Amino acid sequence: MATTILFLLSFALFAPFSSLTAEAMSKGASLSVENPEVLISPNGVFSAGFYCVGFHAFCWLLLCRKLPSHVDSHTNTIVWVANRDQPVNGKRSKLSLLKNGNLILTDAGKFTVWATNTFSLSFVQLFLFNTGNLVLRNTEGVILWESFDFPTDTLLPHQLLTRNTKLVSSRSQTNYSSGFYELFFDNDNLLRLLFNGPDVSSTYWPDPWLVSWEAGRTSYNNSRIAVFNSMGNFSSSDDLTFKSADYGAVLHRRLTLGYDGNLRLYSWEEEKRTWVVSWQAIQKPCTIHGACGANSLCNYVNGSNRKCSCLPGYKMKNRTDWGYGCEPEFDLSCNKNESILQLVSTVEFYGYDFGFFPNYTFDQCTNLCLEACNCRAFQYTYHEDTGSSNCYPKTLLLNGYRSSDFKGDIYLKLPKSKYNSYVNHAEEFSLVCSNEGTIKLARIYVKNRENGTVKFMLWFACGVGGLEVLCIFVVCCLLIRTRKSSGADKQGYIIAATGFKKFTYAELKRATKGFTEEIGRGAWGAVYKGMVTGKGPTRSAHDINEGVEIEHERLVTWVREKKNGEVANWIKDIIDPTMVARCDMGKMEILVEMALQCVAEDKDARPTMSQVVEMLLHHENDHH
C-alpha cells in the first residue's frame, strides 16, 4: 500500500509534522518523509511539510499552524497541496532542492511526482513568508516560483486569482485530491463556479439563466483579477464585490471552495479557536449542480446536513460517493404502452431538456415523453395566475432537488412491469453527504521481476569483460618483460659488435653531473666530461675478433687431425650424429676437404671460386 504524503501549507496550533523546523531550505538540501523537517513562517502561523492523508500515503502541503480546522480542533487547516492527485509513499520519499535550482518531490520509486521546473545557476533558497506564500528565490531577490501562482482550493489574503489560475475543490472532506468544482474566470471575463463532473459539466453561479448585468456583473474588462484582504473585503474585475459579516477587523481569513461546491469566506475566531463562515456564495446548497449526482434528489433542511437519495427505480453507483449519482435498475422500451409515469412532487431537475413546449396540456406533455425513446421524465409547471403551462421533457436527470417553494412537479418514466416494486422506494439508498469516512488512497509497489536472460547476459558480459582485462594485463606484462629481455640482448649485441655500451639519458646525466662540464664541441654537438662506473672495461672490437680467430684456428686444426688420423670413418666424428643417416658420407668428405683447402694458412694455396665450382662439378660427374 502507498502512503499518501502531502506537502502542506497549513494553519495549526499543534505541531503538525515533527519537532524539527527550519526557516529556509537551501540548494542541494532535501527533506525526507521518514525524518520530516518542516518550514515555518517567521510569525509561526504557517508551516510546510509532509502530511499523512491516507494509509501509507503522504502529500507535501501548507498548513495554518495555529489555526485548526473547523471540523476537528486537532486537524490542521490545509491551504495548499503540491501533489494532491499523486500522493507519495511513506518510505524513501523526499523533497529536494537540486543544485540546478529545481524543487522536486520524488516517490519511493525514485520517479518525480511534482516539480517547480525552475533553473538557476545562482544560490537559491525556499522560504515560507508570513503571508503563507511559499517562495523559491535566488540571492538577487528574483522569485523563480511561488505557491500563490498555483492555488489548490484556497485563496489567502492578497493572493490573486487571475485568468491563469483557478480553485479546484477537494474530492471530499477527507480526500484532498482534485474534486468536481472549480472557481475560474470564463471567456466572458466573469468569475464563475463550475461543476466539472465525471460525465457532464455546467456552470451554476451566478445563476446560469441570468445575463451578466442581471447578476450585477460586467464582461467589459480584460484584467480578470480577484482578490480579498485581511479585513474581509473581496473585489473582482467583473464588478463582483462583497464584504464579510465581520468586515473591518484584521483577522486570519481564507476563501475556500468546499468539496460540496460552495464558495465560502472563513474568519478565525480566536476565543472559540475555530473557523466561522463570514460569507458564502450560495445560500441553498441543493441548487449546486452535481450535489448528489445523476438520477438523484437533494434535500436540505435548515440546521441539518444536505441529504441525497436515488429516484424510484434507481440505485447508487458508488455506495461511498454520491458524486457518481445513481443508475437505473431497468431498461426502458420505446413502446409507449410499456411505460408509465410516476409523480414526484415539488422537485426540479435543472437543464438537459430536449425542448421547451409552452402551453402544452398535461396529456400532450405525457404523450410527448412516452413516445420519445430518449425521454427519461418531464417537468410540468402550471401558473394559475396566468393560466399558462410549460412542458420540459428531460433526456438526463441531473441537478435534482426538492423544494417547497418550487411550483412544479417531475413525472418519472418507469416500466409498467416493475412499477409496483419501484414506488415508495426513493429513500432505500439514502446517504448523508457529510459522511466522515476516510477514503484510503492505495498504491501498490510491485517488485520488478528478474529477467533471467538479462541477468545471464549481464553476468556473461561482466565475465567476458573481466577476462579481457586479465588478458590485456598478462599481455602487457609479457611485452614489458620481452622488451626488457630484448633490450638486454640488444645491449649485449651492441657491445659485442661495436665495443660500446648503450647508455640511457638518465645514466648520462648522472655520469656528467647534469652536463655541467663541457670539454669541447664538434660536428655532432657538445662534448661533456663524465665518469662511468661499472664492472670493468669492456672488450674492444679487436679483442673480440682476435678471440673468434683463435677459436676458428683450433677448429680447423682439430678437423685436419681427424682427417690425417688412422681412423677410416673420420668424417663421422666431425659431423652431427643426426646427419649420418641422411647424408652421403662420400660427398661430406669432399666438402670438408674442399673447406680445409679454402682455409689453408697460405693464401696462395687456397683455390679460387671457379676452381671450387669446377672441383665440385667434377666429383658430381664422377658420382653419376
C-alpha positions as CSV (number, residue, x, y, z in Angstrom):
1,M,0.0,0.0,0.0
2,A,1.2,3.5,-0.7
3,T,1.5,6.3,1.9
4,T,-0.1,9.5,0.7
5,I,2.2,12.3,1.6
6,L,1.2,15.9,1.0
7,F,3.4,18.9,1.1
8,L,1.2,21.1,3.2
9,L,0.8,24.7,3.7
10,S,-1.2,24.9,6.9
11,F,-2.6,26.9,9.9
12,A,-2.2,24.9,13.1
13,L,-2.0,25.3,16.9
14,F,-0.4,21.9,17.3
15,A,2.9,20.8,15.7
16,P,1.7,19.1,12.5
17,F,4.7,17.2,11.5
18,S,7.7,17.0,13.9
19,S,9.8,19.0,16.3
20,L,12.3,19.7,13.6
21,T,11.8,23.1,12.0
22,A,13.7,25.3,9.5
23,E,13.4,28.8,8.3
24,A,14.6,28.1,4.8
25,M,15.7,25.3,2.5
26,S,18.9,25.8,0.6
27,K,20.1,24.5,-2.8
28,G,21.3,20.9,-2.5
29,A,19.2,20.1,0.6
30,S,16.3,17.7,0.9
31,L,13.5,16.8,3.4
32,S,12.7,13.2,3.9
33,V,9.3,11.8,4.7
34,E,10.8,9.4,7.3
35,N,12.7,12.1,9.2
36,P,10.4,15.1,8.5
37,E,11.6,18.6,8.9
38,V,9.1,21.5,8.3
39,L,9.4,25.0,7.1
40,I,7.8,27.6,9.4
41,S,6.9,31.1,8.6
42,P,8.6,33.8,10.8
43,N,5.3,34.6,12.5
44,G,4.8,30.9,13.3
45,V,1.3,30.9,11.6
46,F,2.2,28.8,8.5
47,S,4.2,25.6,8.1
48,A,5.0,23.4,5.1
49,G,6.0,19.7,5.1
50,F,4.8,16.1,4.6
51,Y,1.4,15.2,5.9
52,C,-0.3,11.8,6.0
53,V,-3.6,11.8,4.0
54,G,-4.2,8.1,3.9
55,F,-2.8,4.7,4.7
56,H,0.9,4.9,3.8
57,A,0.0,8.0,1.6
58,F,1.5,11.4,2.1
59,C,1.5,14.8,0.4
60,W,3.7,17.9,0.7
61,L,1.4,20.8,1.7
62,L,1.0,24.1,3.5
63,L,-0.9,24.3,6.8
64,C,-2.1,27.1,9.1
65,R,-0.1,26.0,12.2
66,K,-2.0,28.0,14.8
67,L,-5.5,27.6,13.2
68,P,-7.0,24.1,13.3
69,S,-9.8,23.0,11.0
70,H,-13.4,24.0,11.9
71,V,-14.3,20.3,11.7
72,D,-11.7,19.0,14.1
73,S,-9.8,21.2,16.5
74,H,-6.9,18.8,16.3
75,T,-6.8,18.8,12.5
76,N,-4.6,21.4,10.8
77,T,-6.2,23.6,8.1
78,I,-4.7,22.8,4.7
79,V,-4.4,25.7,2.4
80,W,-2.1,24.4,-0.4
81,V,-1.1,21.0,-1.6
82,A,1.8,20.2,-4.0
83,N,0.9,16.7,-5.0
84,R,-2.8,16.4,-4.2
85,D,-3.5,13.9,-7.0
86,Q,-0.4,11.8,-6.7
87,P,0.5,11.1,-3.0
88,V,3.9,9.6,-2.3
89,N,5.0,6.6,-0.2
90,G,5.7,6.9,3.5
91,K,9.2,5.5,2.9
92,R,12.1,6.8,0.9
93,S,10.2,9.7,-0.5
94,K,11.7,13.2,-0.2
95,L,11.5,16.8,-1.3
96,S,14.8,18.0,-2.8
97,L,16.1,21.4,-3.9
98,L,18.5,20.4,-6.7
99,K,21.7,22.3,-7.5
100,N,20.2,23.5,-10.7
101,G,17.5,25.3,-8.8
102,N,14.7,22.9,-9.5
103,L,12.5,21.8,-6.5
104,I,11.3,18.3,-6.9
105,L,9.2,15.7,-5.0
106,T,10.3,12.1,-5.6
107,D,8.5,8.9,-4.6
108,A,9.9,5.7,-3.2
109,G,10.2,4.5,-6.8
110,K,12.7,7.4,-7.5
111,F,10.4,9.0,-10.1
112,T,9.5,12.6,-9.9
113,V,5.9,13.2,-8.7
114,W,5.9,17.0,-8.6
115,A,8.4,19.8,-9.6
116,T,8.6,23.5,-10.0
117,N,10.6,23.2,-13.3
118,T,12.9,26.1,-12.3
119,F,16.5,26.6,-13.2
120,S,19.1,28.9,-11.7
121,L,22.9,29.0,-11.6
122,S,23.0,31.3,-8.6
123,F,22.3,30.3,-5.0
124,V,18.6,29.5,-4.4
125,Q,16.6,29.1,-1.2
126,L,13.0,28.1,-0.4
127,F,11.2,30.5,2.0
128,L,7.8,30.5,3.7
129,F,6.6,34.0,4.2
130,N,4.2,35.3,6.8
131,T,1.5,35.7,4.2
132,G,1.5,31.9,3.6
133,N,3.3,32.2,0.3
134,L,5.9,29.6,-0.3
135,V,8.6,31.2,-2.4
136,L,11.7,29.9,-4.3
137,R,14.1,32.8,-5.0
138,N,17.8,33.5,-5.6
139,T,20.3,35.8,-3.9
140,E,19.3,38.7,-6.2
141,G,15.8,38.5,-4.9
142,V,14.4,37.2,-8.1
143,I,11.3,34.9,-7.5
144,L,11.6,31.8,-9.5
145,W,8.4,30.2,-8.3
146,E,5.7,30.8,-5.6
147,S,2.8,28.8,-4.4
148,F,0.5,31.9,-4.7
149,D,0.6,31.3,-8.5
150,F,-0.6,27.7,-8.1
151,P,-3.6,27.7,-5.7
152,T,-5.4,24.5,-4.9
153,D,-8.8,25.0,-3.2
154,T,-8.0,28.1,-1.1
155,L,-7.0,31.7,-1.5
156,L,-5.2,33.6,1.3
157,P,-5.4,37.4,1.8
158,H,-3.7,39.3,-1.1
159,Q,-3.3,36.2,-3.2
160,L,-4.6,36.9,-6.7
161,L,-6.9,34.8,-8.7
162,T,-6.2,35.5,-12.4
163,R,-7.0,34.3,-15.9
164,N,-4.3,31.7,-15.5
165,T,-5.3,30.3,-12.1
166,K,-8.4,28.7,-10.6
167,L,-9.5,27.0,-7.4
168,V,-10.4,23.3,-7.6
169,S,-12.3,21.7,-4.7
170,S,-11.1,18.6,-2.8
171,R,-12.8,15.4,-3.5
172,S,-14.3,15.0,-0.1
173,Q,-13.9,16.1,3.5
174,T,-11.0,13.5,4.0
175,N,-9.8,13.1,0.4
176,Y,-7.7,16.0,-0.7
177,S,-7.4,15.1,-4.3
178,S,-9.0,17.2,-7.0
179,G,-12.8,17.3,-6.9
180,F,-15.6,18.2,-9.3
181,Y,-15.9,22.0,-8.6
182,E,-13.9,25.0,-10.0
183,L,-13.8,28.7,-9.5
184,F,-12.4,30.5,-12.5
185,F,-12.8,33.4,-15.0
186,D,-14.6,32.3,-18.1
187,N,-14.2,33.6,-21.6
188,D,-16.7,36.4,-20.9
189,N,-14.4,37.7,-18.1
190,L,-16.9,36.6,-15.5
191,L,-16.0,34.9,-12.3
192,R,-18.0,31.6,-12.2
193,L,-18.5,28.4,-10.3
194,L,-18.4,25.2,-12.5
195,F,-19.4,21.7,-11.9
196,N,-17.0,19.5,-13.8
197,G,-18.4,16.0,-13.2
198,P,-17.4,12.6,-14.4
199,D,-19.8,12.8,-17.4
200,V,-21.1,16.4,-17.8
201,S,-20.2,19.9,-16.7
202,S,-22.2,23.1,-16.2
203,T,-21.9,26.5,-14.5
204,Y,-24.2,27.2,-11.6
205,W,-23.0,30.6,-10.1
206,P,-24.1,33.2,-10.8
207,D,-27.5,31.7,-11.9
208,P,-26.9,30.4,-15.4
209,W,-30.2,31.8,-16.7
210,L,-29.1,35.4,-15.8
211,V,-27.2,37.6,-18.2
212,S,-24.1,39.4,-16.7
213,W,-25.8,42.7,-15.8
214,E,-28.7,41.0,-14.2
215,A,-26.3,39.2,-11.9
216,G,-24.6,42.5,-11.1
217,R,-21.5,41.7,-13.2
218,T,-19.9,43.2,-16.3
219,S,-18.0,41.4,-19.0
220,Y,-16.4,44.6,-20.2
221,N,-13.0,44.1,-18.7
222,N,-9.9,42.2,-19.7
223,S,-7.8,42.1,-16.5
224,R,-9.5,39.1,-14.9
225,I,-8.3,39.6,-11.3
226,A,-9.9,38.9,-8.0
227,V,-8.5,39.4,-4.5
228,F,-9.5,39.9,-0.9
229,N,-7.8,41.4,2.1
230,S,-7.4,40.6,5.8
231,M,-10.3,43.0,6.7
232,G,-12.8,40.9,4.7
233,N,-13.3,42.9,1.5
234,F,-13.4,41.0,-1.8
235,S,-13.3,42.6,-5.2
236,S,-13.2,41.3,-8.7
237,S,-12.6,42.8,-12.1
238,D,-16.1,41.8,-13.2
239,D,-17.6,44.1,-10.6
240,L,-18.3,41.4,-8.1
241,T,-17.7,42.7,-4.6
242,F,-18.7,41.6,-1.1
243,K,-17.7,42.1,2.5
244,S,-17.5,39.6,5.2
245,A,-20.0,39.7,8.1
246,D,-17.2,40.7,10.4
247,Y,-15.7,43.2,8.0
248,G,-13.3,45.7,9.4
249,A,-11.4,43.5,11.8
250,V,-8.0,42.3,10.8
251,L,-8.2,38.6,11.1
252,H,-6.8,35.4,9.7
253,R,-9.1,34.7,6.7
254,R,-9.2,32.2,3.9
255,L,-11.5,31.8,0.8
256,T,-12.1,28.1,0.2
257,L,-14.0,26.3,-2.5
258,G,-15.5,23.4,-0.5
259,Y,-15.9,19.8,-1.6
260,D,-19.7,20.4,-1.7
261,G,-19.2,23.1,-4.4
262,N,-19.9,26.2,-2.2
263,L,-17.5,29.1,-2.0
264,R,-17.1,30.4,1.5
265,L,-15.0,33.0,3.2
266,Y,-13.8,31.9,6.7
267,S,-12.7,34.0,9.6
268,W,-10.7,32.8,12.5
269,E,-12.4,33.3,15.9
270,E,-9.7,33.4,18.5
271,E,-11.9,32.9,21.6
272,K,-13.6,29.8,20.3
273,R,-10.5,28.7,18.4
274,T,-12.5,27.8,15.3
275,W,-13.2,29.0,11.8
276,V,-16.6,30.6,11.2
277,V,-18.2,31.3,7.8
278,S,-18.4,35.1,7.3
279,W,-19.7,34.9,3.7
280,Q,-20.9,32.2,1.2
281,A,-21.8,32.3,-2.4
282,I,-24.9,30.0,-2.4
283,Q,-27.5,30.0,0.3
284,K,-29.4,26.9,-0.9
285,P,-26.8,24.1,-1.1
286,C,-29.1,21.8,-3.1
287,T,-29.1,24.2,-6.0
288,I,-25.4,23.5,-6.5
289,H,-25.1,21.3,-9.6
290,G,-23.9,17.8,-9.2
291,A,-24.7,17.9,-5.5
292,C,-26.0,14.3,-5.5
293,G,-25.0,13.1,-8.9
294,A,-27.3,11.9,-11.7
295,N,-30.8,10.4,-11.2
296,S,-30.9,11.5,-7.6
297,L,-32.6,14.1,-5.3
298,C,-31.1,16.5,-2.9
299,N,-33.0,17.5,0.2
300,Y,-32.0,20.2,2.6
301,V,-33.5,21.3,5.9
302,N,-32.1,24.3,7.8
303,G,-29.9,23.2,10.6
304,S,-29.2,19.8,9.2
305,N,-26.9,18.3,6.6
306,R,-27.7,18.1,3.0
307,K,-29.1,14.6,2.1
308,C,-29.2,12.7,-1.1
309,S,-31.5,9.8,-2.3
310,C,-32.0,7.9,-5.5
311,L,-35.1,8.2,-7.6
312,P,-37.6,5.3,-7.6
313,G,-36.2,2.5,-9.8
314,Y,-32.6,3.7,-9.4
315,K,-29.7,2.6,-7.2
316,M,-26.4,4.2,-6.2
317,K,-23.4,3.7,-8.5
318,N,-20.9,4.1,-5.7
319,R,-22.0,3.5,-2.1
320,T,-19.2,5.7,-0.7
321,D,-19.6,8.7,-3.0
322,W,-22.8,10.5,-4.1
323,G,-20.8,12.4,-6.7
324,Y,-21.3,9.4,-9.1
325,G,-25.1,9.5,-8.6
326,C,-27.5,6.6,-9.3
327,E,-28.1,4.3,-12.2
328,P,-31.3,2.7,-13.4
329,E,-32.3,-0.9,-12.5
330,F,-34.4,-1.2,-15.6
331,D,-34.4,-0.8,-19.4
332,L,-37.0,1.5,-21.0
333,S,-38.9,0.5,-24.1
334,C,-39.7,2.8,-26.9
335,N,-43.2,1.3,-26.9
336,K,-45.4,3.9,-25.1
337,N,-47.8,1.2,-23.9
338,E,-45.0,-0.5,-21.8
339,S,-44.1,2.6,-19.8
340,I,-45.9,4.6,-17.1
341,L,-45.2,7.9,-15.4
342,Q,-44.6,8.4,-11.7
343,L,-45.3,11.7,-10.0
344,V,-42.5,13.2,-7.8
345,S,-43.9,16.4,-6.3
346,T,-42.1,19.8,-5.8
347,V,-39.0,18.5,-7.5
348,E,-37.0,20.3,-10.1
349,F,-34.2,19.0,-12.4
350,Y,-32.4,21.9,-14.0
351,G,-31.3,21.7,-17.6
352,Y,-30.9,18.9,-20.2
353,D,-34.3,19.4,-21.8
354,F,-34.7,18.2,-25.4
355,G,-37.2,21.0,-26.0
356,F,-39.4,23.7,-24.4
357,F,-43.1,23.3,-25.1
358,P,-45.2,26.2,-23.8
359,N,-48.9,26.0,-23.2
360,Y,-48.9,22.2,-23.6
361,T,-51.6,20.4,-21.7
362,F,-50.7,17.7,-19.2
363,D,-51.9,15.0,-21.6
364,Q,-49.9,16.5,-24.5
365,C,-46.7,16.5,-22.4
366,T,-47.4,13.0,-21.2
367,N,-47.8,11.6,-24.8
368,L,-44.7,13.6,-25.9
369,C,-42.5,11.9,-23.3
370,L,-44.0,8.4,-23.7
371,E,-43.4,8.4,-27.4
372,A,-39.8,9.7,-27.2
373,C,-37.3,6.9,-26.7
374,N,-34.7,9.3,-25.1
375,C,-37.2,10.9,-22.6
376,R,-36.5,9.9,-19.0
377,A,-39.0,12.3,-17.4
378,F,-40.8,15.6,-18.0
379,Q,-41.2,18.6,-15.8
380,Y,-44.6,20.3,-15.8
381,T,-45.5,23.7,-14.3
382,Y,-48.9,25.4,-14.3
383,H,-49.2,29.0,-13.5
384,E,-52.7,29.7,-12.0
385,D,-52.4,33.4,-12.2
386,T,-51.9,33.4,-16.0
387,G,-53.4,30.0,-16.8
388,S,-50.3,29.1,-18.7
389,S,-48.3,25.9,-18.5
390,N,-44.8,24.8,-19.6
391,C,-43.6,21.3,-20.5
392,Y,-39.9,20.3,-20.3
393,P,-39.0,16.8,-21.4
394,K,-35.7,15.6,-19.9
395,T,-33.0,13.5,-21.6
396,L,-30.8,13.5,-18.5
397,L,-31.9,13.7,-14.8
398,L,-29.2,16.0,-13.3
399,N,-29.2,18.7,-10.6
400,G,-32.4,17.4,-9.0
401,Y,-33.6,18.9,-5.7
402,R,-36.8,19.1,-3.7
403,S,-38.1,22.5,-2.6
404,S,-41.4,23.5,-1.1
405,D,-41.0,26.8,-2.9
406,F,-40.9,25.2,-6.4
407,K,-44.3,25.4,-8.2
408,G,-43.9,22.4,-10.4
409,D,-43.6,18.6,-10.5
410,I,-41.5,16.0,-12.2
411,Y,-43.0,12.9,-13.8
412,L,-40.6,10.0,-13.9
413,K,-40.8,7.4,-16.7
414,L,-40.8,3.8,-15.5
415,P,-41.6,0.4,-17.0
416,K,-45.1,-0.8,-16.2
417,S,-43.9,-4.4,-15.5
418,K,-41.9,-3.2,-12.4
419,Y,-43.8,-0.2,-11.4
420,N,-45.2,-1.5,-8.1
421,S,-41.7,-2.6,-6.9
422,Y,-40.3,0.9,-7.5
423,V,-43.0,3.0,-5.9
424,N,-42.2,4.4,-2.5
425,H,-38.5,3.2,-2.5
426,A,-36.9,6.5,-3.1
427,E,-35.2,6.5,0.4
428,E,-33.9,3.0,0.1
429,F,-30.4,4.2,-0.9
430,S,-30.3,7.5,1.1
431,L,-27.0,8.6,2.4
432,V,-25.8,11.6,4.4
433,C,-23.5,13.5,2.2
434,S,-21.3,14.7,5.1
435,N,-20.1,11.1,5.6
436,E,-16.8,11.4,7.5
437,G,-15.5,8.0,6.4
438,T,-11.9,8.2,5.2
439,I,-11.1,7.1,1.7
440,K,-7.8,5.2,1.7
441,L,-5.7,6.1,-1.3
442,A,-4.0,2.9,-2.1
443,R,-0.9,2.4,-4.2
444,I,0.8,-0.9,-4.6
445,Y,4.5,-1.1,-5.4
446,V,5.3,-4.3,-7.3
447,K,8.8,-5.5,-7.2
448,N,10.1,-5.9,-10.8
449,R,10.5,-9.5,-11.9
450,E,14.0,-10.5,-12.5
451,N,14.6,-11.3,-16.2
452,G,16.7,-14.5,-16.3
453,T,18.0,-13.8,-19.8
454,V,19.0,-10.3,-19.0
455,K,20.6,-11.4,-15.8
456,F,22.6,-14.1,-17.6
457,M,23.7,-11.7,-20.3
458,L,24.9,-9.2,-17.7
459,W,26.9,-11.8,-15.8
460,F,28.3,-13.1,-19.1
461,A,29.3,-9.6,-20.2
462,C,30.9,-9.0,-16.9
463,G,32.8,-12.3,-17.2
464,V,34.0,-11.6,-20.7
465,G,35.0,-8.1,-19.7
466,G,36.9,-9.4,-16.7
467,L,38.7,-12.0,-18.9
468,E,39.6,-9.3,-21.4
469,V,41.0,-7.1,-18.7
470,L,43.0,-10.1,-17.4
471,C,44.3,-11.0,-20.8
472,I,45.3,-7.4,-21.5
473,F,47.2,-7.3,-18.2
474,V,49.1,-10.5,-18.9
475,V,50.0,-9.4,-22.5
476,C,51.3,-6.1,-21.1
477,C,53.4,-7.9,-18.6
478,L,54.8,-10.2,-21.2
479,L,55.5,-7.3,-23.6
480,I,57.3,-5.4,-20.8
481,R,59.3,-8.5,-19.9
482,T,60.1,-9.2,-23.5
483,R,61.1,-5.7,-24.1
484,K,63.5,-5.7,-21.1
485,S,64.9,-9.1,-22.3
486,S,65.2,-7.8,-25.8
487,G,66.9,-4.6,-24.6
488,A,69.4,-6.6,-22.6
489,D,70.2,-8.9,-25.5
490,K,70.4,-5.9,-27.9
491,Q,72.7,-4.2,-25.4
492,G,74.9,-7.3,-25.5
493,Y,74.9,-7.4,-29.3
494,I,75.8,-3.8,-29.4
495,I,78.7,-4.3,-27.0
496,A,79.9,-7.4,-28.9
497,A,79.7,-5.6,-32.3
498,T,81.0,-2.2,-31.5
499,G,82.6,-2.4,-28.1
500,F,80.5,0.4,-26.9
501,K,77.7,0.2,-24.3
502,K,74.4,2.0,-24.9
503,F,73.6,4.4,-22.1
504,T,70.2,6.0,-21.2
505,Y,69.7,9.7,-20.8
506,A,69.4,9.4,-17.1
507,E,72.7,7.4,-16.9
508,L,74.5,10.1,-19.0
509,K,73.0,12.9,-16.9
510,R,74.2,11.2,-13.7
511,A,77.6,10.4,-15.1
512,T,78.2,14.1,-16.3
513,K,76.7,15.5,-13.1
514,G,73.9,17.2,-15.1
515,F,76.1,18.1,-18.1
516,T,77.9,20.7,-16.1
517,E,81.5,20.4,-17.6
518,E,81.8,21.0,-21.3
519,I,85.2,19.9,-22.7
520,G,84.6,20.7,-26.4
521,R,82.4,20.9,-29.4
522,G,82.3,19.1,-32.7
523,A,80.1,18.5,-35.7
524,W,77.7,16.3,-33.7
525,G,77.4,18.8,-30.8
526,A,78.9,19.5,-27.4
527,V,81.1,17.0,-25.5
528,Y,80.8,16.7,-21.8
529,K,83.2,15.2,-19.2
530,G,81.7,12.3,-17.2
531,M,82.6,9.4,-15.1
532,V,81.0,6.0,-15.8
533,T,81.1,3.3,-13.2
534,G,80.7,-0.4,-13.9
535,K,82.2,-3.9,-13.6
536,G,85.3,-3.1,-15.6
537,P,86.4,-2.0,-19.1
538,T,84.5,-3.6,-22.0
539,R,86.4,-5.5,-24.6
540,S,87.3,-3.8,-27.8
541,A,86.2,-5.0,-31.2
542,H,89.8,-6.0,-32.0
543,D,89.9,-8.2,-28.8
544,I,86.6,-9.8,-29.8
545,N,87.7,-10.5,-33.3
546,E,91.0,-11.9,-32.1
547,G,89.2,-14.4,-29.8
548,V,87.0,-15.5,-32.7
549,E,90.0,-16.2,-34.9
550,I,91.7,-18.3,-32.3
551,E,88.6,-20.4,-31.9
552,H,88.5,-20.8,-35.7
553,E,92.1,-22.0,-35.9
554,R,91.5,-24.5,-33.2
555,L,88.5,-25.9,-35.1
556,V,90.5,-26.2,-38.4
557,T,93.4,-27.9,-36.6
558,W,91.1,-30.4,-35.0
559,V,89.4,-31.3,-38.3
560,R,92.8,-31.8,-40.0
561,E,94.0,-34.1,-37.2
562,K,90.9,-36.2,-37.6
563,K,91.3,-36.4,-41.4
564,N,95.0,-37.3,-41.2
565,G,94.5,-39.8,-38.4
566,E,94.3,-43.6,-38.7
567,V,90.5,-43.7,-38.3
568,A,88.8,-44.8,-41.5
569,N,85.4,-43.2,-40.9
570,W,86.9,-39.9,-39.6
571,I,84.1,-38.0,-41.2
572,K,81.5,-39.4,-38.8
573,D,83.5,-38.0,-35.9
574,I,83.2,-34.4,-37.0
575,I,79.6,-34.1,-38.3
576,D,76.4,-34.0,-36.3
577,P,75.4,-37.6,-35.5
578,T,71.8,-36.9,-36.6
579,M,73.1,-36.2,-40.1
580,V,74.9,-39.5,-40.6
581,A,71.8,-41.4,-41.7
582,R,70.6,-38.6,-44.0
583,C,73.9,-37.6,-45.8
584,D,76.2,-39.2,-48.3
585,M,79.5,-39.6,-46.4
586,G,81.5,-39.5,-49.6
587,K,80.1,-36.1,-50.5
588,M,80.6,-34.9,-47.0
589,E,84.3,-35.9,-47.2
590,I,84.7,-34.0,-50.4
591,L,83.1,-30.9,-48.9
592,V,85.2,-31.0,-45.8
593,E,88.4,-31.4,-47.8
594,M,87.4,-28.5,-50.0
595,A,86.7,-26.4,-46.9
596,L,90.1,-27.2,-45.5
597,Q,91.8,-26.1,-48.7
598,C,89.8,-22.8,-48.5
599,V,91.1,-22.0,-45.1
600,A,94.8,-23.0,-45.8
601,E,97.3,-20.9,-44.0
602,D,99.0,-20.0,-47.3
603,K,96.5,-17.9,-49.1
604,D,98.2,-18.7,-52.4
605,A,97.4,-22.4,-51.8
606,R,93.7,-21.6,-51.5
607,P,91.6,-22.4,-54.5
608,T,89.6,-19.7,-56.4
609,M,85.9,-19.8,-56.5
610,S,86.0,-21.0,-60.1
611,Q,88.3,-23.8,-59.1
612,V,86.0,-24.7,-56.2
613,V,83.0,-24.9,-58.6
614,E,85.0,-26.9,-61.1
615,M,86.1,-29.4,-58.5
616,L,82.6,-29.9,-57.1
617,L,81.2,-30.5,-60.6
618,H,83.9,-32.9,-61.4
619,H,83.1,-35.0,-58.3
620,E,79.4,-34.8,-59.1
621,N,80.0,-36.2,-62.6
622,D,82.2,-39.0,-61.3
623,H,79.5,-39.9,-58.9
624,H,77.0,-40.3,-61.7
